[in-house]
């Protein structure tokens, strides 16, 4: 490397506010980790930078751009890796760099939102470059990163930036983004352009095994540790000047910025106390005056007050370069740090006043150590009484906690009392209605002095029983909420002449204890968040795994453990159509329903997305577990009320059971329940499937193929020519012969999809359509069906399929996703044109129960198709959503009465009456009506009596291949009428 002169190094120190200490710290960590014990010495020797190792390891210290580049160059030599800076950037999240920044970015909610705001985070690392977001999508982004004029571009810096921006998805527990870099400023381009792609999600099972704690939780813990360390560091400082220096020095624990400014009011009324870091000396005084006056410092400044409940000390500002802003919500983190600084200043004031007693200083430091080691609010409160006695100099002290439910103060712990006095105190309860002094404390939340001669009789009785004459009471506030009070009390012989100093000390201790209890509450929140889902409040996959392992290791009295794996059917459609806010609300409602189904000892957990699990640690039998699963299916089948809509989102449940010591472990139970859930989906959704032992029952639809393999085969089915159309006749009942019900005229057919799987043979729609909708293949299948159905209808015309009667028509099913796809209208137009068909001969069937989630969009699409002349049919009429409402709002030409009405028309008077009502309604609305599911002559006769003129069903034959395409030979009107099949066959024949 080129030698660097002393003058150059001195100039670099002058340009110090160009590169964040976070970058230098990360570089040193990586070199030390990969290069061995002497790697850092070699690095500094090669780089020849004007800083010591300790200075470069200080995240709050900024250095010059040239220093950064020389450290990068030296690192490539020491590590013998020309791309090591890319790895440094990529390791930023995992190394625990900049916890506060991770929290701010994680709060944005997704990698896409982070990349849209990423340019605001660049000042956290460098002031020599500018970033622009050129494009941003759900899983892609294009960033433009330009080094300012006057600086020599370095490919090493470019590699570091690529690694840094690529690690953003890791904040959300996803793999790093893939970075394409075709335009580099080093090659003469105006700027570097990075094209990033990342995955939307990863398998919950892999996340469970590989990352039990998310980056957000690690960052929360790291941030709390840094703030606690900073707080301890501050309270250990016993000199005011040193404390001001440390406040600005440790501000980087909350917010990374090139410069900080601290301005405090002088307690004695003199000139403000000012301390700065990273600012030109000539600008400090003017900025400090503006800061204390409350004047705006610009959009690049994050300003917070350093104030406690009893004193406003001044203000602290984190300053970014002019024209640049940091991420939103930085003021929250800086305010948390300012609270520690204010507490430290309060304590220092109290400490300065109590210098006469060395024991008091020792007690204060001991309090800081004890408080830091306490992880629960009550644990913090328990160290306070002894500290108050030593620091304030009182005879006794007690911490009372507020019982909000009962509306009273209860003693928690005391110091300086005899055993008998402690028993007397423990039996005491203070209530606002019998203690006016307590009411005043609750109202004003200020420190109060209680004198024996002037207090309410209730309080006088307490003080006399403890032999106390004077008591100071100050509130304990945790996060702005009233936690309780701490007292300092004296007996008659030791009552101080003045209470100003003792009151200041007591308030300082209370302020510091309140801050410590707030930290303890945050830690408790972190622990809760690490084990619970933030959206629903349910246990997450980590806690479920722990409870499942406990249940398997120590089963209940019955010895049977069951796990239910629940997946909401077609939940993705709700997110895609109505938005994630509606999806989140639906998930919250689903979680509440699941809680209502299970017992008190059972566990309901949200695994990820739309997947839930129910652990039954002590269930009487496998049948009882299946009963719970069926109750879950029934409970979730009721429509959800979201944004004024009734949404029917069903669930598929897989059940796995472990009875006794059968060798089934937690992992086996999870896999078995997961596999059984997929069986339930492939069988048609909205049902329960039970695994056989530790393995799920084989799926009738997919045989021995795994779920991923089956999905991959389905994606290739169109390209490989494996799809088939079977056709079911639609007949005219007008001239039907009562003596020969099959002697009817065919007026059209419904095209039904089949899949000729190379290994499993011919599969019915129930075996693969649900999977097609989950994997977004359904649109390709529907568009293929439209093209093939039109081509088939053209062949029938050429072969005289209508036998001299009016031309036949063809009906094709269309899913909701297909109806919203812009390619549908183009495909219909092209297919009709190629087949030379009248558009009115094509019917598109909309299934009422699942195609109408996004009504406005569906109406627009259907209206456009009707303008082409295509007819629209509402299938399964009488089921699903608000039927009459849809008839009023949808552009419909035909309704198809659901088979459930047809099946009961000969036995149920209500079904017959409803059928007649449908006919009357259709005539008024000028709609065609088709009766579905006709299987017996008696049903046919009843339908004719009710006024039906069109029907379809197994009475006239099962769906069959195209009769004009080899090897079929019969004409469509002559297709034989097969014997009415059983329920399984009927289900397979429907789409």
Secondary structure as GFF3:
##gff-version 3
##sequence-region A 1 991
A	DSSP	alpha_helix	6	14	.	.	.	ID=ss1
A	DSSP	alpha_helix	21	35	.	.	.	ID=ss2
A	DSSP	alpha_helix	39	47	.	.	.	ID=ss3
A	DSSP	alpha_helix	53	56	.	.	.	ID=ss4
A	DSSP	alpha_helix	65	79	.	.	.	ID=ss5
A	DSSP	alpha_helix	84	90	.	.	.	ID=ss6
A	DSSP	alpha_helix	99	106	.	.	.	ID=ss7
A	DSSP	alpha_helix	111	117	.	.	.	ID=ss8
A	DSSP	three_ten_helix	118	124	.	.	.	ID=ss9
A	DSSP	beta_strand	129	136	.	.	.	ID=ss10
A	DSSP	beta_strand	140	147	.	.	.	ID=ss11
A	DSSP	alpha_helix	155	166	.	.	.	ID=ss12
A	DSSP	three_ten_helix	168	172	.	.	.	ID=ss13
A	DSSP	beta_strand	178	183	.	.	.	ID=ss14
A	DSSP	three_ten_helix	185	187	.	.	.	ID=ss15
A	DSSP	beta_strand	192	197	.	.	.	ID=ss16
A	DSSP	alpha_helix	204	210	.	.	.	ID=ss17
A	DSSP	alpha_helix	215	235	.	.	.	ID=ss18
A	DSSP	alpha_helix	240	249	.	.	.	ID=ss19
A	DSSP	three_ten_helix	250	253	.	.	.	ID=ss20
A	DSSP	beta_strand	259	264	.	.	.	ID=ss21
A	DSSP	beta_strand	273	277	.	.	.	ID=ss22
A	DSSP	alpha_helix	281	293	.	.	.	ID=ss23
A	DSSP	beta_strand	301	307	.	.	.	ID=ss24
A	DSSP	beta_strand	312	319	.	.	.	ID=ss25
A	DSSP	alpha_helix	330	353	.	.	.	ID=ss26
A	DSSP	alpha_helix	358	373	.	.	.	ID=ss27
A	DSSP	alpha_helix	377	382	.	.	.	ID=ss28
A	DSSP	alpha_helix	384	392	.	.	.	ID=ss29
A	DSSP	beta_strand	396	403	.	.	.	ID=ss30
A	DSSP	beta_strand	408	415	.	.	.	ID=ss31
A	DSSP	alpha_helix	419	426	.	.	.	ID=ss32
A	DSSP	beta_strand	429	431	.	.	.	ID=ss33
A	DSSP	three_ten_helix	432	434	.	.	.	ID=ss34
A	DSSP	alpha_helix	436	444	.	.	.	ID=ss35
A	DSSP	beta_strand	448	451	.	.	.	ID=ss36
A	DSSP	three_ten_helix	452	454	.	.	.	ID=ss37
A	DSSP	alpha_helix	457	465	.	.	.	ID=ss38
A	DSSP	beta_strand	470	478	.	.	.	ID=ss39
A	DSSP	beta_strand	481	490	.	.	.	ID=ss40
A	DSSP	three_ten_helix	492	494	.	.	.	ID=ss41
A	DSSP	alpha_helix	500	531	.	.	.	ID=ss42
A	DSSP	alpha_helix	541	553	.	.	.	ID=ss43
A	DSSP	beta_strand	560	568	.	.	.	ID=ss44
A	DSSP	alpha_helix	571	578	.	.	.	ID=ss45
A	DSSP	alpha_helix	580	597	.	.	.	ID=ss46
A	DSSP	beta_strand	603	608	.	.	.	ID=ss47
A	DSSP	beta_strand	611	616	.	.	.	ID=ss48
A	DSSP	alpha_helix	622	637	.	.	.	ID=ss49
A	DSSP	beta_strand	640	642	.	.	.	ID=ss50
A	DSSP	beta_strand	645	647	.	.	.	ID=ss51
A	DSSP	beta_strand	651	659	.	.	.	ID=ss52
A	DSSP	alpha_helix	666	682	.	.	.	ID=ss53
A	DSSP	beta_strand	688	690	.	.	.	ID=ss54
A	DSSP	alpha_helix	707	717	.	.	.	ID=ss55
A	DSSP	beta_strand	723	732	.	.	.	ID=ss56
A	DSSP	beta_strand	745	757	.	.	.	ID=ss57
A	DSSP	beta_strand	761	763	.	.	.	ID=ss58
A	DSSP	three_ten_helix	765	767	.	.	.	ID=ss59
A	DSSP	alpha_helix	769	774	.	.	.	ID=ss60
A	DSSP	alpha_helix	778	798	.	.	.	ID=ss61
A	DSSP	beta_strand	809	814	.	.	.	ID=ss62
A	DSSP	alpha_helix	816	819	.	.	.	ID=ss63
A	DSSP	alpha_helix	823	835	.	.	.	ID=ss64
A	DSSP	three_ten_helix	839	841	.	.	.	ID=ss65
A	DSSP	beta_strand	842	847	.	.	.	ID=ss66
A	DSSP	alpha_helix	855	868	.	.	.	ID=ss67
A	DSSP	beta_strand	871	877	.	.	.	ID=ss68
A	DSSP	alpha_helix	883	889	.	.	.	ID=ss69
A	DSSP	beta_strand	894	897	.	.	.	ID=ss70
A	DSSP	alpha_helix	899	903	.	.	.	ID=ss71
A	DSSP	alpha_helix	909	925	.	.	.	ID=ss72
A	DSSP	beta_strand	928	931	.	.	.	ID=ss73
A	DSSP	alpha_helix	937	946	.	.	.	ID=ss74
A	DSSP	beta_strand	950	951	.	.	.	ID=ss75
A	DSSP	three_ten_helix	954	956	.	.	.	ID=ss76
A	DSSP	beta_strand	960	961	.	.	.	ID=ss77
A	DSSP	three_ten_helix	972	974	.	.	.	ID=ss78
A	DSSP	alpha_helix	983	989	.	.	.	ID=ss79
###
